[in-house]
Amino acid sequence: MSALKRTLRQSARLVERASPYNTSVTLVKLEEQSTSDQESTRRSKRAKVEDTIQDIEECANGSTPKREKAKRLASSSPKKPRPIPQSLATPHPAPERWREVYDAIKAMRSNIVAPVDSMGCDSAQLKETEPRNQRLATLVSLMLSSQTKDEVTDAAVKRLRAALGGSISVQGIIDAEESSVAEAIAKVGFWRRKTQYIKQTAIRLRDEFDSDVPKTVDDLCSLPGVGPKMAFLALQRAWNLNHGIGVDVHVHRISNRLGWHKPPTKNPEGTRLNLQSWLPTELHPEINHLLVGFGQMVCLPVRPKCGECTLSLAGTCPSAQKPKSKKAAKPAIEVSLEGA
């Protein structure tokens, strides 16, 4: 296509009209677009390109593109979120010697200080005096902790508290500039998205929950950015309610390494339902803290310290890695010179 044709196609359009002399004849005329029309067209094209790029990025992150979400919302009536499942139809059998293994991990943890012990979600409420703010600080800490180390989460909670004037409250978050919240939590993973989630959650808490943290797992999971793990932990830490197990990557990884799931579970929710079906209820509130610290210090995601684990020595961990044997040093060869 010549440059002239491209220019005509971009800057002009064809307009049809009937001939004033013969009604069976149609006249076609080139009509130039105004400068404002051309600018509007360019803006529309840019917007489509930007939307496409955003859709590609969202697909790469495993989320549904905004335009698809909008179409789905427009074509269907509002639906209530599905209730979080609480039990399996067929309970998973309790693993053999699980109590022996559990007690051994507990004994090891009594001698280990892990980041979760001093910087977990429990510590977020210690700087608050109002019960509602204590519960909210716990929830916010859990929301920030996703894909983030405890040390980074703890520092972000402290900066957010300072940015809000010394206390984490629903009204304080609502009144704060979004840029102030973003700057305070900028070192946590996915901080832009979490900034929006925290602001939206504060508004929901004010409008629907009397400015307090909900007391059911379904209500908690209806909040933006809150999943089952956060919900169960929030109920345990904020309300002292034992409604289920908070399963994160550490609990999921370690319980599968121990062979507690037959077959191995594919995601934390599968792990949660399995554990809840056989682990005694009184142990539900402590297993997360127990295994998280164990996973942070001993049963690492990569190169676990099996040589320091009593389960490895006792032969009760099917995934224990044997230490690599050191190659024997070659014997030194002595050389002597005759007549020396």
Phi, psi and omega per residue, in radians:
M1 nan 2.317 -3.109
S2 -1.256 2.825 3.131
A3 -1.123 -0.592 -3.135
L4 -1.130 -0.767 -3.136
K5 -1.133 -0.702 3.121
R6 -1.095 -0.727 -3.137
T7 -1.100 -0.753 3.126
L8 -1.097 -0.735 -3.113
R9 -1.126 -0.632 -3.091
Q10 -1.382 -0.598 -2.992
S11 -1.841 -0.072 -3.083
A12 -2.418 2.865 3.095
R13 -2.469 2.681 -3.130
L14 -1.530 2.332 3.120
V15 -2.127 2.222 -3.141
E16 -1.761 2.494 3.040
R17 -2.696 2.675 -3.129
A18 -1.248 2.560 3.117
S19 -1.258 2.376 3.118
P20 -1.236 -0.240 -3.096
Y21 -1.727 -0.475 -3.124
N22 -2.571 1.996 -3.048
T23 -1.172 -0.325 3.139
S24 -1.467 -0.072 -3.132
V25 -1.819 2.313 3.099
T26 -1.889 2.185 3.114
L27 -1.630 2.464 3.116
V28 -2.051 2.272 -3.076
K29 -2.272 2.423 3.046
L30 -1.403 2.154 3.136
E31 -2.065 2.103 -3.131
E32 -1.241 2.460 3.065
Q33 -1.386 2.524 3.068
S34 -1.225 2.846 3.122
T35 -1.019 -0.691 -3.136
S36 -1.171 -0.644 3.111
D37 -1.147 -0.722 3.130
Q38 -1.106 -0.725 -3.134
E39 -1.146 -0.672 3.110
S40 -1.108 -0.708 3.117
T41 -1.102 -0.760 3.124
R42 -1.084 -0.731 3.123
R43 -1.092 -0.709 -3.138
S44 -1.108 -0.725 3.128
K45 -1.132 -0.740 3.127
R46 -1.076 -0.716 -3.131
A47 -1.107 -0.704 3.124
K48 -1.136 -0.711 3.115
V49 -1.115 -0.751 3.136
E50 -1.114 -0.714 3.114
D51 -1.104 -0.705 3.139
T52 -1.122 -0.761 3.110
I53 -1.071 -0.745 3.141
Q54 -1.134 -0.675 3.100
D55 -1.099 -0.715 3.133
I56 -1.110 -0.767 -3.140
E57 -1.102 -0.729 -3.119
E58 -1.170 -0.650 3.090
C59 -1.125 -0.692 3.133
A60 -1.124 -0.539 3.123
N61 -1.473 -0.002 3.099
G62 1.495 0.211 -3.140
S63 -1.903 2.887 -3.122
T64 -1.463 2.266 3.141
P65 -0.971 2.618 -3.070
K66 -1.060 -0.675 -3.115
R67 -1.144 -0.651 3.091
E68 -1.163 -0.682 3.099
K69 -1.091 -0.730 -3.126
A70 -1.112 -0.730 3.118
K71 -1.092 -0.734 -3.125
R72 -1.119 -0.733 3.136
L73 -1.167 -0.647 -3.103
A74 -1.247 -0.540 -3.050
S75 -1.626 -0.079 -3.102
S76 -2.352 2.700 3.114
S77 -1.353 2.704 -3.133
P78 -1.025 2.380 -3.133
K79 -2.070 2.529 3.059
K80 -1.296 2.508 3.103
P81 -1.071 2.549 3.141
R82 -1.141 2.456 3.093
P83 -1.152 2.538 3.130
I84 -1.261 2.192 -3.137
P85 -1.101 2.469 -3.083
Q86 -1.920 -0.270 -3.095
S87 -2.708 2.822 3.067
L88 -1.548 2.603 3.072
A89 -1.103 -0.692 3.073
T90 -2.116 1.938 -3.094
P91 -1.012 2.523 3.069
H92 -1.334 2.366 -3.141
P93 -1.168 2.566 3.112
A94 -1.180 2.300 3.140
P95 -1.137 2.645 3.076
E96 -1.165 2.462 3.062
R97 1.039 0.377 -3.109
W98 -1.095 -0.641 -3.108
R99 -1.153 -0.675 3.099
E100 -1.072 -0.755 3.137
V101 -1.164 -0.780 -3.124
Y102 -1.047 -0.810 -3.134
D103 -1.143 -0.595 3.111
A104 -1.168 -0.710 3.086
I105 -1.131 -0.701 3.131
K106 -1.097 -0.692 3.116
A107 -1.143 -0.705 3.104
M108 -1.147 -0.716 -3.123
R109 -1.139 -0.460 3.138
S110 -1.158 -0.322 3.131
N111 -1.900 0.166 -3.086
I112 -2.116 2.304 3.004
V113 -1.837 1.988 -3.101
A114 -1.899 2.789 3.110
P115 -0.937 -0.635 -3.114
V116 -1.121 -0.400 -3.101
D117 -1.191 -0.569 -3.097
S118 -2.043 -0.183 -3.072
M119 -2.302 0.322 3.093
G120 -1.360 -3.047 -3.087
C121 -1.123 -0.400 3.134
D122 -1.074 -0.653 -3.050
S123 -1.243 -0.344 -3.087
A124 -1.108 -0.540 -3.070
Q125 -1.495 -0.167 -3.059
L126 -1.188 -0.445 -3.124
K127 -1.582 0.044 3.136
E128 -1.856 2.558 -3.141
T129 -1.828 -0.593 3.133
E130 -1.390 2.293 -3.131
P131 -0.955 -0.705 3.139
R132 -1.122 -0.699 3.133
N133 -1.231 -0.555 3.059
Q134 -1.098 -0.770 3.133
R135 -1.166 -0.715 3.142
L136 -1.154 -0.735 3.128
A137 -1.052 -0.662 3.092
T138 -1.101 -0.798 -3.135
L139 -1.128 -0.776 3.139
V140 -1.083 -0.725 3.106
S141 -1.044 -0.742 3.114
L142 -1.140 -0.679 3.124
M143 -1.132 -0.626 -3.133
L144 -1.350 -0.394 -2.985
S145 -1.299 -0.294 -3.107
S146 -1.056 2.224 3.131
Q147 1.012 0.543 -3.084
T148 -2.500 2.467 3.108
K149 -1.255 2.671 -3.099
D150 -1.030 -0.645 -3.130
E151 -1.086 -0.726 -3.126
V152 -1.245 -0.710 3.117
T153 -1.085 -0.795 -3.129
D154 -1.049 -0.758 3.123
A155 -1.144 -0.654 -3.139
A156 -1.164 -0.692 3.108
V157 -1.085 -0.719 3.124
K158 -1.133 -0.743 3.118
R159 -1.164 -0.663 3.122
L160 -1.140 -0.737 3.112
R161 -1.040 -0.751 3.124
A162 -1.143 -0.695 -3.140
A163 -1.159 -0.471 -3.133
L164 -1.601 0.099 3.069
G165 1.669 0.306 3.053
G166 1.865 -0.051 3.135
S167 -2.669 2.484 3.102
I168 -1.636 1.829 -3.107
S169 -2.250 2.800 3.131
V170 -1.061 -0.877 -3.110
Q171 -1.162 -0.620 3.115
G172 -1.083 -0.716 3.109
I173 -1.178 -0.728 -3.133
I174 -1.106 -0.736 -3.091
D175 -1.309 -0.421 -3.066
A176 -1.225 2.550 3.027
E177 -1.160 2.495 3.140
E178 -1.049 -0.602 3.133
S179 -1.130 -0.578 3.127
S180 -1.195 -0.743 3.097
V181 -1.119 -0.768 -3.110
A182 -1.088 -0.747 -3.135
E183 -1.119 -0.643 -3.110
A184 -1.196 -0.605 -3.042
I185 -1.887 0.286 -2.972
A186 -1.104 -0.237 -3.099
K187 -1.669 -0.095 3.100
V188 -1.463 2.810 3.116
G189 -1.177 2.461 3.120
F190 0.965 0.776 -3.028
W191 -1.136 -0.566 3.131
R192 -1.102 -0.835 -3.134
R193 -1.137 -0.717 -3.121
K194 -1.171 -0.542 3.050
T195 -1.036 -0.815 3.119
Q196 -1.128 -0.731 -3.137
Y197 -1.061 -0.766 -3.104
I198 -1.136 -0.752 3.118
K199 -1.122 -0.786 -3.134
Q200 -1.145 -0.681 3.134
T201 -1.116 -0.731 3.133
A202 -1.039 -0.731 3.127
I203 -1.147 -0.737 3.108
R204 -1.098 -0.733 -3.140
L205 -1.094 -0.707 3.122
R206 -1.153 -0.789 -3.001
D207 -1.425 -0.509 -3.004
E208 -2.079 -0.302 -3.031
F209 -2.277 0.472 3.064
D210 0.970 0.668 3.088
S211 1.032 0.581 3.123
D212 -2.349 2.848 3.109
V213 -1.283 2.305 3.141
P214 -1.077 2.806 -3.077
K215 -1.945 0.247 3.068
T216 -2.256 2.636 -3.102
V217 -1.175 -0.609 3.139
D218 -1.172 -0.726 3.096
D219 -1.137 -0.697 3.127
L220 -1.129 -0.736 -3.123
C221 -1.267 -0.205 3.054
S222 -1.388 -0.210 3.127
L223 -1.385 2.541 -3.116
P224 -1.121 2.300 3.092
G225 1.425 0.132 -3.124
V226 -1.961 2.158 3.113
G227 -1.948 -3.131 -3.096
P228 -0.994 -0.734 -3.132
K229 -1.005 -0.859 -3.137
M230 -1.116 -0.684 -3.084
A231 -1.113 -0.838 -3.123
F232 -1.155 -0.683 3.111
L233 -1.198 -0.652 3.107
A234 -1.105 -0.727 3.115
L235 -1.108 -0.707 -3.125
Q236 -1.213 -0.810 -3.029
R237 -1.451 -0.643 -3.070
A238 -1.542 -0.642 -3.051
W239 -2.016 -0.097 -3.080
N240 1.026 0.701 3.134
L241 -1.948 2.193 -3.099
N242 -1.757 1.540 -3.098
H243 -1.927 -0.025 -3.135
G244 2.897 3.126 -3.079
I245 -1.760 2.309 3.022
G246 -1.467 1.913 -3.070
V247 -1.877 2.037 3.051
D248 -1.930 -2.911 -3.064
V249 -1.130 -0.580 -3.137
H250 -1.172 -0.854 3.133
V251 -1.081 -0.735 3.135
H252 -1.093 -0.828 -3.093
R253 -1.163 -0.867 -3.022
I254 -1.196 -0.757 -3.124
S255 -1.125 -0.536 3.057
N256 -1.309 -0.642 3.085
R257 -1.106 -0.559 -3.141
L258 -1.367 -0.119 -3.141
G259 1.338 0.461 -3.099
W260 -1.400 -0.148 -3.111
H261 -2.136 2.159 3.118
K262 -2.188 1.875 -0.051
P263 -1.311 2.987 3.119
P264 -0.986 2.485 3.129
T265 -1.368 2.636 -3.068
K266 -1.667 -0.307 -3.101
N267 -2.667 2.881 -3.106
P268 -1.020 -0.573 3.140
E269 -1.171 -0.696 3.053
G270 -1.105 -0.681 3.085
T271 -1.098 -0.760 -3.127
R272 -1.049 -0.852 -3.093
L273 -1.123 -0.676 3.087
N274 -1.098 -0.876 -3.103
L275 -1.080 -0.748 -3.110
Q276 -1.129 -0.382 -3.087
S277 -1.370 -0.354 -3.109
W278 -2.299 -0.428 -3.141
L279 -1.257 2.285 -3.139
P280 -0.929 2.434 -3.040
T281 -1.005 -0.604 -3.098
E282 -1.181 -0.261 3.117
L283 -1.640 -0.133 -3.108
H284 -1.038 -0.734 -3.098
P285 -1.235 -0.366 -3.017
E286 -1.786 -0.300 -2.999
I287 -1.158 -0.600 3.134
N288 -1.093 -0.905 -3.126
H289 -1.064 -0.702 -3.123
L290 -1.076 -0.906 -3.058
L291 -1.366 -0.493 3.087
V292 -1.104 -0.857 3.109
G293 -1.080 -0.682 3.107
F294 -1.118 -0.689 3.127
G295 -1.267 -0.513 3.113
Q296 -1.277 -0.537 -2.987
M297 -1.958 -0.507 -3.040
V298 -2.148 -1.104 -3.064
C299 -1.496 1.189 -3.039
L300 -1.196 2.711 3.112
P301 -1.041 -0.711 3.125
V302 -2.118 2.342 -3.119
R303 0.929 1.107 3.097
P304 -1.077 2.623 -3.087
K305 -1.533 1.182 -3.087
C306 -1.112 -0.483 3.126
G307 -1.171 -0.334 3.134
E308 -1.762 0.015 -3.040
C309 -1.764 2.229 -3.139
T310 -1.192 -0.401 3.103
L311 -1.153 -0.647 3.110
S312 -1.138 -0.757 -3.130
L313 -1.168 -0.597 -3.118
A314 -1.472 -0.155 -3.138
G315 1.298 0.411 -3.116
T316 -1.763 0.057 3.077
C317 -1.983 1.968 -3.115
P318 -1.183 -0.245 -3.109
S319 -1.799 0.118 -3.090
A320 -1.045 2.363 3.130
Q321 -1.711 2.273 3.120
K322 -1.311 2.399 3.117
P323 -1.112 2.445 3.140
K324 -1.186 2.285 3.134
S325 -1.262 2.393 -3.140
K326 -1.328 2.410 3.114
K327 -1.168 2.352 3.132
A328 -1.148 2.350 -3.127
A329 -1.205 2.426 3.126
K330 -1.180 2.401 3.141
P331 -1.121 2.474 3.138
A332 -1.244 2.444 3.141
I333 -1.803 2.119 3.128
E334 -1.570 2.344 3.139
V335 -2.101 2.187 3.115
S336 -2.159 2.598 -3.113
L337 -1.745 2.350 3.119
E338 -1.085 2.408 3.099
G339 1.439 0.035 3.141
A340 -1.380 nan nan
